[in-house]
Amino acid sequence: MFNLKERVAVITGASSGLGKQMSFAFAKQGANLVIMARRLERLEELKSELEQYNVKVLALRCDVTDTANINECAKKVETEFGRVDILVNCAGSSKDKGVLDMNDEEWDFTINTDLTSVFKVTRAFANIMKKNNYGRIINIASMYGMVGNCEIPTIAYHSSKGGVVNFTRAAAAELAKYNITVNAICPGYFYTELTTEVLNTETFQTFAKNHVPMQRYGQEGELNAGAIFLASDEASYVTGVILPIDGGYTCV
């Protein structure tokens, strides 16, 4: 089960963090990879590591807020591989302020990077999937897209990830007739470049211990099983699902 050999998987935000981790997971399952991010030098390093699993890897510089750049990348992928089977929308960033203090620029940056980008990238690659009547789209949202929080004021991030959650449901309903499934993973607290500084503080570690039923942060690789399942042929009847992988944060 869950063999992805010869499947073509496109992963945004692959140069670091969760996107990089999932790139290794897909390579280990035999998928050929298109790794995309703004930092091409990091992608080239990652490409060399992934090719050790005897898969084809295409590294593309992509700004997921730039429509022309996204569409250019989609054309390159279709030319190189002829199809796209799996898309993981993992790229994102955030300006963290509360509703009373956030300015328009900070709001727009977060919404464009975390929500509008998911629409633009999905549009580009789902149109390729449609031609082959097959696709698996996995959007990386957040448990903060399902709930609020009392520890960190980050109104735009909550809003953008909540948008990704319902975008997932709407896209799943629209694309089902093309045999394209659309699901979302909502990670809890995992270490990435954006989160490490906060997660390492004593205050936040105490908060997490008191509010995460498993009393710890997520560990490297603990998202991978969910992503591989949703990308697989075995998940052919699973669409519109919002899957929290959060140590139980959203169950209490």
N, C-alpha and C positions, 0 to 999 in steps of 0.2 A: 504493500500500500504506500501511497504518497510518493511514488516515483515520478520525478519531474524531468527525466532524461529527455533531452532535445527540445524541451519547452523553451520559449524565449521570454525572459522576465526583465521588465524595465523597472528600475528602482531609482526614485529621486531622493535627493539628500543622502547619497551613498558615500560621501567622503568622510563621514564621521558618525559617531553615535549609533542610534538604533538602525539607521539605514545601512551602515557598514556591517553591523552585526548580522542583519538579515541577508546581506549579499553573500556572506559566507554560508549561511544556512541553505540558501537556494543553490549555491554552487555544489555543496555537499550532496544535494539531492539530484544533481545532474543537469540542472537548468543552465542554458546559455544566458549570459547576462548583458544587459545594457545598464551601466552605472552612470548616473547623471548628478551633477552638482556644479556649483560655480567655480570650485577650486580644482582645476584640471590636473595640477601637479599631484595632488593627493589621490585623485582617481587613477592616475598612471601608476602610482605606487601600489594601490589596491589591486589594479588589474594584474600586475605581476604575481601577487599573492594568490588571487583567485584562479589564475590559469594553471596553478599546480594541481587543481582538481580535474584537469583535462576537459575544461569547458571553454567555449568561445566567449570572449569578453570584449565589449565595445565601450570605451570611455568617452563621454561627451560632455563638454561644458554646457551647462544649461541654467539660465536664470528663470525660475518657474513663475516669475511675475512678468516676463517678457513674452508676449504672444508670438511674435515673429520667431524668436529663438526656439520656443517650444515646437512650433510647427516645422521649423528647419530640422530639429532633432528627430521628430517623428518621421520625416521623409528619409533621413539617413538610416534610421532603423529599418524602415520598410524596404529600402534598397538593399541593405546588408543581409537581412534575415527573411524578408518576404512576408513576415507576419509578426504579430505580438500576441502572446498567450496570456501573460500575467503583467499587471501593472501594480506597483506598490507606491502610493503617494505618501512619501515620508518626509519630504522637505518642509522646513518650517522654522520660524523664529518668532520672537515676541518682544514687545515693549511692555514692561510690567508696571502699571499704575492703576489706581482705583478710579471709579467713575467721577469723582469730584476733582481729580487732579490731572487726568489724562488729556493731552491736547489732540487736535485733529490729526496732526502728522503722525503721532504715535499710534493712534487708532487705525488710520489708513494703512500704515506699514504692516501692522499685525494682521488686519483683515485681508490685505492683498497677499501676504506671504503664506498665511495659514489656511485661508478659505478660497479666495478667488483663484489661487494657483491650482487648487485641487480641481476646480471646474475646468480651467484652461487645459491642464495636462490630460484630464480624463477625456475631454472633448477630442483632443488631437489623437489619442491612442485608441479610444473606443471606436473611432471611425475606421481604424485599421482592423480591429477585432471584428467589427460588423461584417467586413468583407469575407471573413473566414468562418463566420457563425460560431465563434468561440471566444470566450474571454473570462478572466478572473481579475477583478479589480479590488484591491485592498487599500482602504484609506486609513492612515494612522491618525486617529483623532486624539482623545485624551479623556481620562476619567473626569477632568475638569469641563469637558463638554457635556457631562451628564448631571453635574452638581455644582454648587458654589463652594466657596471655602472661606474660613475665617482667619487664615494665617497670612496669606499673601494677597494683597490687592492687585488683581490682574484682569480687569474687566474685559479688555479686548480679546485676551486669550480664551477666556471662558466663552465669549460670544462666537469667536471664530471656530472653535472646536465644536461648540453646539451646532453651528452651521454645517460643519462637516458631517456630524451625526445625521442630520435630517437630509442633507444632500445625498448621503449614502442611501437612505431609504427611497428617496425620489428617483435617483438614478437606477436603483435596483428594479423599481417598478417599470421604468421606461425601457431598460435594456434587456429585460428578461426574454423578450421575443426574439432576440438575436443570440440567445444562448450565452449571454454575458451575465455573470453574477457580480454583484457589488456588495461588499461587506466592509465593516470598520472594526479596527482594534482600538480599544481605549486603554492605553498604558497608564499605570500608576506611576509611582516615583522610581525612576531609573536614572542612573548616572549618564549624563551626556555633557558636551561642552557647555551647554546652556544652563545646566542644573547643578553641576558639581559644587560650585561655590556655596550655593544655598543649602544643598543637602548635607554638606560637611559641617555646618554650624551646629553647635550643641543644642541651640534652641529648636531647630527644625528636627533634629534627630529625636528629641524628646516629644515633639508634636507627633511625628510619624509613629513612634512607639505607642502613643496613646490613642491614635486614630486609625491605624492600619491593623486589622485583626491579626495578621501574621507577624506584626511587630518588627518589620524590617522593610528595606527598599527592595525593589526587584533586582535580580542579579543578571549579569550578561548572559544572553541566550534564552532567557525565560519568555521572551516574546516569540521566539522562532517557531515553536510548535504550533501556535495559533495561526501564524502566517502561512506555514507550509500546509496545514490542513485546509485553510480557505483557498489556497492556490491550487489544490489538487483536483483531479478528476473525481475523487471520492466525495467531494463537497458539491457535486453538481446540482443538488436540490437545496442548497443553502444560499440564500440571498436576502439582502436587507437586514442582516444580523449585525447587532452592535455588541461586540465581545470585550468586556472589561478584563484586563489582565493587571490587577491592581492589589493583589494580596487581601482583597475583601473590603477595600476602602468604600466602595459604593454600595455595599450590602448592609451598611449600618447607618 
